[in-house]
Amino acid sequence: MKRPLGITILAILQAISAAVFLLAAATLLLGNQSDASRQALAMAHLSASRDTLVSVGVFSLIIGGLQLAVAVGLWQRKAWAWVLAALASGASVVSGVLSLVNGERILQEQQIALAVSLIILVYLITPGVREAFFSKRAVRA
């Protein structure tokens, strides 16, 4: 069975996201604090101390590595990658819905992220996509 086009697109976007996280980790861990990293830390209300830079850098390295692994897994139609992608999208949807239910005002960017996560989750659970990851024909020697 061929890889669905949507999975190809998701894998590529996942790899791009991983590259951004890994680049951010390298920037933070190597001590090259650019204007962009200072602005990002300020927007997150974090100090620019060395401890904060290392903590955020290590977190970015872990997330980037996981995203890269999921990108490769989606590309190769590995069942574990489908599960991780579905869990991540599902967690994002649940988080967004809980924010709405709790009466929190969510920004337009958060609304878009919620809609995209919901679309990805619905796409991942469609029968054709699930079959690409879990059918016996999808398993290659």
C-alpha positions in Angstrom: 0.0 0.0 0.0 1.3 3.5 -0.9 1.8 6.2 1.7 -1.2 8.6 1.6 -0.4 12.1 0.4 -1.6 13.6 3.7 0.9 11.5 5.6 3.7 12.6 3.3 2.7 16.2 4.0 2.5 15.6 7.8 5.9 13.9 7.8 7.5 16.8 6.0 5.9 19.4 8.2 6.9 17.4 11.3 10.5 17.3 10.0 10.5 21.0 9.4 9.2 21.6 13.0 11.8 19.3 14.3 14.5 21.2 12.5 13.3 24.5 14.1 13.3 23.0 17.6 16.8 21.5 17.0 18.1 24.8 15.7 16.6 26.6 18.7 18.2 24.0 21.0 21.6 24.5 19.4 21.3 28.3 19.7 20.3 28.2 23.3 22.8 25.5 24.4 25.7 26.9 22.6 25.2 30.3 24.2 24.5 32.2 21.0 21.7 34.3 22.4 20.2 36.1 19.4 17.6 38.9 19.4 15.0 36.3 18.4 15.8 34.0 21.4 15.7 37.0 23.8 12.3 38.1 22.4 11.0 34.5 22.6 12.0 34.2 26.3 10.5 37.7 27.1 7.2 36.7 25.4 7.2 33.5 27.6 8.0 35.7 30.7 11.2 33.8 31.3 14.5 35.3 32.3 17.5 35.1 30.1 19.7 33.5 32.8 22.1 30.7 31.8 20.0 28.2 33.8 16.8 29.2 31.8 18.7 29.0 28.5 20.0 25.5 29.3 16.6 24.3 30.5 14.8 25.6 27.5 17.6 24.3 25.2 17.4 20.8 26.6 13.6 20.8 26.4 13.8 22.0 22.8 16.4 19.3 22.0 14.1 16.5 23.4 11.0 17.8 21.6 13.0 18.2 18.4 14.4 14.7 18.6 10.9 13.3 19.3 9.5 15.2 16.3 12.2 14.0 14.1 11.6 10.4 15.1 7.8 10.8 14.5 8.5 12.4 11.1 10.7 9.4 10.1 8.1 7.0 11.5 5.2 8.6 9.6 7.3 8.5 6.4 7.9 4.8 6.9 4.3 4.2 8.0 5.3 2.8 11.4 2.3 2.1 13.7 4.0 3.7 16.8 4.4 7.0 14.8 0.7 7.0 14.0 -0.1 6.5 17.7 2.2 9.3 18.8 0.9 11.7 16.1 -2.7 10.8 17.1 -2.0 11.3 20.8 -0.3 14.6 20.2 -3.2 15.9 18.1 -5.7 14.5 20.5 -4.0 16.1 23.5 -4.0 19.4 21.7 -7.7 19.1 20.9 -8.5 18.2 24.5 -6.5 21.1 25.9 -8.2 23.5 23.5 -11.6 22.2 24.3 -11.0 22.4 28.1 -9.9 26.0 27.7 -13.1 26.8 25.9 -15.2 24.9 28.4 -13.5 26.7 31.3 -14.4 30.0 29.7 -10.9 31.0 29.0 -10.4 33.5 26.2 -8.2 31.8 23.5 -6.3 33.8 21.0 -6.9 33.5 17.3 -3.6 31.6 16.9 -4.8 29.1 19.5 -8.1 28.8 17.7 -6.3 28.0 14.5 -4.0 25.5 16.2 -7.1 23.8 17.7 -8.8 23.6 14.3 -5.6 22.2 12.7 -5.1 19.6 15.4 -8.8 18.5 15.0 -8.4 18.2 11.3 -5.2 16.2 11.7 -6.8 13.9 14.3 -9.8 13.3 12.1 -7.6 12.6 9.1 -5.4 10.2 11.1 -8.4 8.1 12.2 -10.0 7.8 8.7 -10.1 4.1 7.6 -7.7 4.5 4.7 -5.0 6.2 6.7 -5.3 3.8 9.6 -5.1 0.9 7.1 -1.8 2.4 5.7 -0.3 2.0 9.2 -2.0 -1.1 10.6 -3.0 -3.5 7.8 -0.9 -6.6 7.1 -0.4 -5.3 3.5 1.1 -2.1 4.9 3.8 -4.0 6.8 6.9 -4.4 4.6 9.6 -6.9 5.1 
